Each structure stands twice: as structure tokens, then as C-alpha cells.
Amino acid sequence: MSVFALPEGSYTIAQDKVFVPFNIDTDDMKDRPASLLIEIQPFLIELKNDLLLCDTGLGYLNEQGEMTLFKNIKRHGFVPENITKVLLTHLHFDHVGGAVQKTLDGLQLSFPNAIYYVQRGEYERAVSHASKSYRIEIIETLYHSGKLILLDGDGKINDEISYEITGGHTEFHQAYTIKNQDEIYFFGGDVLPDLYQLMRKFVAKYDYDGKTSAEKRVEFGNRSIEQNSILLFYHSIKVPLCKIMKTEVGFRRRL
């Protein structure tokens, strides 16, 4: 099993929920008041019989007019048509923007040979409650494609991939555990977005239920140590993945 980080860069986001590219060498957060700075990073996981994509980033195009996500996938020797499963934690734009692409015929799936997975409750919430965090045209394109599987509760996709509802960030946010004989990977999406939040016992005001997210991070951190698993951090390019340990001052990266 191999895992590849697919970094899309840094962005600021304010109340308008628009993701604006941020260059750490030239831009200044003082010029973007009331904004949050985040990093975006999907993951590619190669299994014996599957090529998984864990969330799909923003779907933004680079200067050459190519989706950054596509370029990153090709950099590792694959093409979008190779993806067999897209594991979605939830349906916020920064996690599903790359799931579709604009064509002359309208929005089309970015990964035509893949099956997409998300919780049924997450889909129903997204289409029934107006929110700038959701882009309905993307979600409906997924739903009507015939390639979206709506999951109910916790379970397994196959012997290698399991999923569980975490709640916290959204009511039906889910996480994935991917395992084979070599390694175990845990992808916690926005409930475990970076190592820093785990180390600080962070409670996010932007979460649906920040207290639940904080409690789940501790649960997943302890489980990771027990399983000797590798954590994948969607919002941390600086520390994309790592194993952790418990110290006197809390969770820390295992070097």
C-alpha cells in the first residue's frame, strides 16, 4: 500500500466562504481581516485492487488551465481515469470541489470510473439546508451521476476500507480507516484536519459541534497509538501524515 499527498496550497476564507489563494512569501493576513488561513491536501492511496482518492480539494485550475488535482495525480504516475473509489468525508466545497469539472456539456464527474461515497444524512442535510459551504450544483451532479453511494451509519466498503460517522464538523461527517497487511491509515477529514488541533485539544467555533470534534480527536489519537496507524491530515501541508505518541504534555508526532 502506498499513499501520496496531493497539496493544493494555502487559502484564506472569510464569511463569504470564498477560498482565496494565499502566498506565504508575499501575502499578509493583515490585508485579509476576519479570515481563516487553511491548507488543502487530498490524498491518493494505492491498494492492490483499488486506487483511492480521499476528498477532492477545491477543483481550482492552475495557470495552464489544468485542475491542480489532476496535475498532482499525474505527478505520481496515475491519471484521473485510474481512480476507482472517491472517499468523501462530507460535502463542503473545499472537500468536493474537485469531484466534478466544467466541460462544454456542463458539469461532469472528474473521475468517471470511480464510485463516490458519502453519508446519506450528509447529502440530505446539504440539499435541504441553504449554506454557502455547500455548492448544490456539484452535489446534484454527483447524485444524478449514478456513481454516488449513500452510506447509512458505520460499516465497511470492503475488507480494506471501513467508515464511521464522527459528527463534529458536520452532523454526518465521516472518517475512513484503510488497512492491509503493511499499514493502517486513518483519514479524519475536518474532525482531525491537522496535528496541531490534536496537540492543543482545539475546539473550533466553525464546527457543527466543536466539543464533539475535540473529543473525537482524542479518541482517534488514542486509537492510532494502539493500532500503530498513520494519520492523514487534509489541512496540513507542513505535516501531511505521521504516526503519533502520547507524552506528559499530550499527543506529539512520533519521529
Secondary structure as UniProt FT lines:
FT   STRAND          2..5
FT   STRAND          9..13
FT   TURN            15..16
FT   STRAND          19..21
FT   TURN            24..26
FT   HELIX           29..31
FT   TURN            33..34
FT   STRAND          36..40
FT   STRAND          43..46
FT   STRAND          51..54
FT   TURN            63..64
FT   HELIX           68..75
FT   TURN            76..77
FT   HELIX           80..82
FT   STRAND          85..87
FT   HELIX           93..96
FT   HELIX           97..99
FT   STRAND          100..103
FT   TURN            104..105
FT   STRAND          106..109
FT   TURN            112..113
FT   STRAND          115..119
FT   HELIX           120..128
FT   TURN            132..133
FT   HELIX           136..144
FT   TURN            145..146
FT   STRAND          148..151
FT   STRAND          155..156
FT   STRAND          161..165
FT   TURN            171..172
FT   STRAND          174..179
FT   STRAND          184..187
FT   TURN            189..191
FT   HELIX           195..200
FT   TURN            205..206
FT   HELIX           210..227
FT   STRAND          230..232
FT   TURN            234..235
FT   STRAND          241..242
FT   STRAND          244..247
FT   TURN            248..249
FT   STRAND          250..253
//
